[in-house]
Amino acid sequence: MFEDDVFAHSINIAKMHVFSACLSDLSIFAVANALSKLPTNQALRSNTATGFYKSGLFNNPNDAPAEFSQQEAITSFEVRLSNLDWETQAIDRAIFTESPKALFRWAPIADNLKKQDADIILNSINFTWSEIRQRYLRRLDIDTVCASIESEK
């Protein structure tokens, strides 16, 4: 099926939308946890998360198909940040909302089949994120990150 141009193209569209959503969730979670020992500063957290998000989008080695707009993805991310409570929403697994929705929305599966397997699709990405969050938190040196930011002021 991957040799079929139409199917391959739809996979590439889906891949970029899911990647963008995963990057959105992870950027917020990473920043919220890395800066958790600093006094809450919405601008610092939002600017840092936006920098991570843009870097991930622009440095992705996959060529984005024309149906995926990096600028629309950035705008959506910035809107998401404008409504975000960094102290309560961003710090835990509850922030991982965009990636499950994107996987469900963009999976190249017939809608009637998706509906039958909605729980499986949504849970699959949630279970995957669990291990990624644990690895990140084990490796994160919050004190060093926060000290580095404090020294830059």
C-alpha positions as CSV (number, residue, x, y, z in Angstrom):
1,M,0.0,0.0,0.0
2,F,2.9,2.4,0.7
3,E,3.8,2.2,-3.0
4,D,0.4,3.6,-3.9
5,D,1.0,7.3,-4.4
6,V,-2.4,8.4,-3.1
7,F,-2.1,6.3,0.1
8,A,1.5,7.4,0.7
9,H,0.5,11.0,0.3
10,S,-2.3,10.6,2.8
11,I,0.1,9.0,5.2
12,N,2.5,11.9,4.9
13,I,-0.3,14.4,5.6
14,A,-1.4,12.4,8.6
15,K,2.2,12.0,9.8
16,M,2.8,15.7,9.9
17,H,-0.5,16.5,11.7
18,V,0.2,13.8,14.3
19,F,3.8,14.9,14.7
20,S,2.7,18.5,15.2
21,A,0.2,17.5,17.8
22,C,2.7,15.3,19.6
23,L,5.2,18.1,19.5
24,S,2.6,20.4,21.0
25,D,1.9,18.1,23.9
26,L,5.5,17.3,24.6
27,S,6.8,20.9,24.3
28,I,4.3,22.1,27.0
29,F,5.0,19.1,29.3
30,A,8.7,19.5,29.0
31,V,8.8,23.2,29.7
32,A,6.3,23.0,32.5
33,N,8.4,20.4,34.3
34,A,11.8,21.9,33.5
35,L,10.8,25.3,34.8
36,S,8.6,24.0,37.7
37,K,10.9,25.4,40.4
38,L,10.9,28.9,39.0
39,P,8.2,31.4,40.0
40,T,5.4,31.2,37.5
41,N,6.2,33.4,34.5
42,Q,3.6,32.8,31.7
43,A,5.7,34.7,29.1
44,L,8.9,32.7,29.9
45,R,7.2,29.4,29.7
46,S,5.2,30.3,26.6
47,N,8.2,31.7,24.8
48,T,10.3,28.7,25.7
49,A,7.6,26.2,24.6
50,T,7.1,28.1,21.4
51,G,10.8,28.0,20.7
52,F,10.9,24.2,21.2
53,Y,7.8,23.8,19.1
54,K,9.0,25.9,16.2
55,S,12.5,24.2,16.3
56,G,10.8,20.8,16.2
57,L,8.6,21.7,13.3
58,F,11.3,23.4,11.2
59,N,14.0,20.8,11.9
60,N,11.8,17.8,11.1
61,P,13.6,16.0,8.3
62,N,10.3,15.1,6.6
63,D,9.1,17.3,3.8
64,A,5.7,18.7,4.9
65,P,3.1,18.2,2.2
66,A,1.3,21.3,0.9
67,E,-1.8,20.2,2.9
68,F,0.1,20.8,6.1
69,S,0.8,24.4,7.0
70,Q,3.6,25.0,9.5
71,Q,2.2,28.5,10.1
72,E,-1.3,27.2,10.9
73,A,0.3,24.7,13.3
74,I,2.3,27.5,15.0
75,T,-0.8,29.7,15.3
76,S,-2.8,26.8,16.8
77,F,0.0,26.2,19.3
78,E,0.1,29.8,20.3
79,V,-3.7,29.9,20.8
80,R,-3.4,26.8,22.9
81,L,-0.7,28.5,25.0
82,S,-2.8,31.6,25.5
83,N,-5.5,29.5,27.3
84,L,-3.1,27.4,29.3
85,D,-2.7,27.4,33.1
86,W,0.9,26.4,33.5
87,E,0.6,25.5,37.2
88,T,-2.3,23.1,37.0
89,Q,-2.8,21.9,33.4
90,A,0.7,21.6,31.9
91,I,2.6,19.8,34.6
92,D,1.1,16.3,34.3
93,R,-0.2,13.8,31.8
94,A,-3.5,15.7,31.4
95,I,-1.8,18.1,29.0
96,F,-1.5,15.3,26.4
97,T,-4.7,16.1,24.6
98,E,-3.8,17.1,21.1
99,S,-1.9,14.0,20.1
100,P,-4.6,11.4,20.8
101,K,-7.1,13.6,18.9
102,A,-4.8,14.0,16.0
103,L,-4.1,10.3,15.7
104,F,-7.8,9.6,15.7
105,R,-8.6,12.4,13.3
106,W,-5.8,11.8,10.8
107,A,-5.4,8.0,10.8
108,P,-6.0,6.9,7.2
109,I,-8.7,4.5,8.3
110,A,-12.4,4.7,7.2
111,D,-14.4,6.7,9.7
112,N,-16.8,3.9,10.5
113,L,-13.9,1.7,11.4
114,K,-12.3,4.4,13.5
115,K,-15.5,4.8,15.5
116,Q,-15.4,1.1,16.4
117,D,-11.8,1.3,17.6
118,A,-11.8,4.8,19.1
119,D,-10.8,3.6,22.6
120,I,-8.0,1.5,21.2
121,I,-6.7,4.3,19.0
122,L,-6.8,6.9,21.8
123,N,-5.4,4.6,24.5
124,S,-2.5,3.4,22.3
125,I,-1.0,6.9,22.2
126,N,-1.8,7.6,25.8
127,F,0.1,4.4,26.8
128,T,3.0,5.3,24.6
129,W,3.3,8.7,26.2
130,S,3.5,7.2,29.7
131,E,6.9,5.7,29.1
132,I,8.2,8.8,27.3
133,R,7.1,11.0,30.2
134,Q,8.8,8.7,32.7
135,R,12.1,8.7,30.8
136,Y,12.0,12.4,30.4
137,L,11.4,13.0,34.1
138,R,14.1,10.6,35.1
139,R,16.6,12.4,32.9
140,L,15.5,16.0,33.7
141,D,17.7,17.9,36.1
142,I,15.3,20.6,37.1
143,D,17.8,22.3,39.5
144,T,20.4,22.7,36.7
145,V,17.8,24.0,34.2
146,C,16.3,26.5,36.6
147,A,19.8,27.7,37.8
148,S,20.8,28.2,34.1
149,I,17.8,30.3,33.5
150,E,18.3,32.3,36.7
151,S,21.9,33.0,35.8
152,E,20.8,34.5,32.4
153,K,18.7,37.1,34.0
